[in-house]
Structure formats: C-alpha cells, structure tokens
Amino acid sequence: MTPSLLTLLRKVDTPTVCNAIEVAQGKRGFSNFTRGTMLCSAPDEPAIVGYARTAKIAALQPPSEAPDVIKARRMAYYKYMAEAPGPSVAVIEDVDYPDCIGAYWGEINTTIHKGFGMAGALTNGVMRDLGDMPEGFPVVAGSIGPSHGFVHVREVDTPVEVFGMAVHPGDLIHADRHGAVVVPAEVIDQLQAAIEKLLQTERLVLDPASQPGFDFAAFEAAWAAFEKART
C-alpha cells in the first residue's frame, strides 16, 4: 500500500471502498464485508485503515485454563499487537457472539493499542467508556455495554470472523460507521485508480441532480451516462 493510497483510503468511506473493489475487479459480487448494523465509537473521525492483527476472546464464563497460561497468552497478545508493522488494525472475534457481555475495548485498552501505533479496532464484541477513549483510535463494535465480564484472550494470530466477514492475519481492512471490508490483495495496486474512477462516475448523476430545473429528462440523460461509465 502506497502512502498516497493510504491517505485516500482514510478520506473515503467504506461503501466507497466496497464499490471501488468491484470497479477494480470489473464485476459485481464482492462479498467479504460485514453484515448487519455495527456501532462506531468515533463516527466523525477518518476511516480505520490497516493490516489485520487478529485474536479471539471470550467473557461469559471464567477461563478454564490455569492463571499462568492465561497471563502468558495475554502478554503474548500485547507483544503481537505492539510489534505489528503499520498501519495495523486489531480485529477481535468474541466467541460468545451473539451473547457478548464483556467489553474488551474501553479507555485502557484503546489507549494501550493507540500507544502501540495501531489505527483502530474492529470486533463483533462489546465496547464501553464512550467519551473516554482517546482520539485517533476508533472502535467499530457489535454492541455497547458496561461490564468487562470474564474477558480473556483465547487465541492470537488466527483467522477470525466478524459479522459474517472472514479475516486472516495480514488482510487489509477498511472500516468506519458503516462496517468493514477486507480489500482483496489482488486489487490493492489498482484500488486508488478505481476509487478515483468511481468518484468521477458518481458526479455524472450527482452534479445534474443538484442543479435547479433537474427533471426526468435530465435524469434520463445523466443516468445513461452513468450506466455507460460504471461497472
């Protein structure tokens, strides 16, 4: 990912990226995106963009493993996140879903991960401490709740699933208040051009529709130009 692509991705929303992937692929049908409504801790901040660092957690029940095993895995998790090459995104599957109760993402954990230089977090689990999270580290989560429950790390650096979206370690993630997508590796080199083409194509309808006197005839002409240009 080039610096210019990273800058562009942080400026555009996730629906734009989702559409641009299809432009790059030359067809419709891209499907590796989240399903359902997710919540964003900072909907007005730039999109979360980075390569996935993955883990699984649970919180409904106390861990059954020995405390020293749990502690060692927790420290291994933080080391794994701290050593992530940037830009990076924490992608955490709560295996209790859809009955998640433990807020892994609150003031302390978001501050720690931001300190590691990470761009944000994506989870099907719970977040809390809204208003106390640091700026510049958005969380896109499945729910909001008050408790951490018995939250503990189950797995590190493993494939995960978040709201129907499959994520492997190292996948390029784009996420915002709409949800998230995994950018296919084979389109990354084409993505900047695809986004720019998409934005230009949308103007073929948006500009005429914003002008006084826009009527069906103007719409018909604009839509014909739009359909000719789009995927």
N, C-alpha and C positions, 0 to 999 in steps of 0.2 A: 504494500500500500504506500503510494507516494504521499509526501506532505500535502500536495495540492488536493489529492483525493480525500485525505483525512479532514482537511479544512472544509471541503464541500460537504462531506457526509455529516459533519457536526452542524451544518447550517440547514440541511433539509430534513423533512420529517420521514418517519418510517414508511408511510404509504407511498411516498415518492420513491424511496429505495425499492420497495416491493414492485412497483410498476417498472422502474428502470431495469431491474433484473430481467423482466420479461422482454424489455426492449433489447437488452444485450443478448438474450437467448434467441430472439427473433420469433417468439411464440408465446402464447398464453399457457398457463398451467402450473407456474411456480407455486409450490405448496409448503415450503418449510418456514412457516410463520406461526405465531401464537394464535390460538383460538379463544374466543371469549373476551370478557372485559377485564383488563388489568388496571392497576392503580399506580400512579406515579407520584413520588414524593416531591418532585420539583418540576411540574409540567411546563414552566416558563423557561427552564434552563435548556441549553443546547442538548441535542441528542447524545445518548451514550453510544460510543463507537470504540470497538477494540476487539482483541482476540480473547476467546473464552478461556478462563481458568475455572475448572468445574469441580463440584463436590456435591455430596448428598448429606442431608441432615435429617434428624427426627427429634420430636419433642413431646409427643403424647405420653410416653412411658419413660421411666428412668432407664439409662443404659444398662444392659445385662453384662457387659464386659467389665473386667477389673478396672479400677480407677486409674492405675498407671498406664493401661492400654489406651483408655480414653484420653488421658492427658498427653500421651506421646502422639496420638493421632491429631489432637488439637494443635500441638506445636508444629507438626509436620504440615498441617493445613496452612498455618500462618506463614511458614517458611516458603511454601509453594506459592502463595499469593504474593509475598514480598519479593520473590525472585522473578516474577513474571516480566518478560520483555514487554515494553509498552508499544502502543497503547493496549491496555488489558481490561477485561470486564469479568467480574465474579459472577458465575452462572451457577445458582444453587438450587438443586431439586430437594424439596421437602417431601420425604417418602410418606408422610402422614396424609398427603393430599387425597381427597378434598376436605379432610378433617383437621387441617393445620391449626395449631394453637400457639406455637412457640415463635415469638418474634426474634429471629436471628439478627435482623437488621434494625438497629436503634442508634442512639447517639454514639455509643462507644465503638461498636463495630464499624459503622460508617466512617468515623474519624480515623480508626486504625487503617482501614483499607485505602482511604484517601491519602493518608500519610505514606502508604506504600507506593503511591503514584498511580493507582488504578482509576479508571474513568467512571465507574458506577457498578451497580449490581442489578441482576435480573433473577427473579425467583418466583416459584409458584406458591411460596410460603408467605409468612407474615412480616410486616414491618411496624415499627412504633416510634415514639419520640418525634413525631412530626413537629416541625418548628425548631427542634434542637439539633437536627442533622446538619453537618457542615455544608456550605455552598460548594458547588462543583463536584458533588458526588450524588447524582440522582439514583434512586432505587425504583425499579419497576417491579411490583409485587402482586401477589394474588389477593392479599387482604391486609387489613389493619387490625391490630389487637393490642391489649395492654400487657400481656404476660410473655415471659420467655419460656414458660413451661419447663420441661426437662431437656432443653435443646442441647444436642451434641452432634458432632461430626461422625458420620457413618463411613463415608468413602471419600477419597481425594483423587483427582485427576482421572475421572471415569466418565463414560458417556452418561448424559442426563437427558431428562425430558421436562420441559416447562410449558404448560398449557398447550400440549399437543405438538410442540416444536422440539425436534431431536437436535441435541447439541453435542458435539465432540470437542475435546480439548483442542484449542488452536483455531476453532472456527471463528470467522469474522462476524461479529454481532453488531446490529444496529437496532437500538431500542429507544422508545420515547413513550408518551402518554397513550399512544395507540396500541402498544405491544412491541413485538420484536420480530426480526427476521434473521436468518442465517444467510449471509451472502455466499453463494457458491464460489468456490475457489477459482473455477474456470472463467468467471466473468469479472473478476476483480480488475484485471487490466483494461477492460472495456467499460467499466462502470461510470467513470467520470464523463466520458463522451455520451453514454446512454442517459445519464441524468440531465446533461445539458440539452440533448435532443428532446427528451421528454418535456422539459420546462418550456422549450421553444414551441413544441407542438401544442401544448395546452393553451398557449397565448392565442392560437388560431381561433379558439372559441371564447376564451375569457375576455380578450380585448373587445371584440364586437359586442359581446353580451353586456359589457359595461358602458357602452355608448348610448346616448339618447337616441330614441327612434328605433331601437332594436325590435324587430318584428319577426314573424315566421320566415319571411323571405330572406332576411339577413341571417337568421339562424340556419336555414337550409343551406345557404352558401358556405357559411362558416363550418357547419358540420361536415359538409362534403370535403372541404379542405382538410379538416381534422382527421377524418377517416382515411383519407389518402395518405396522410403523413404518419399515422400511428401504427403500432403493432396490432 
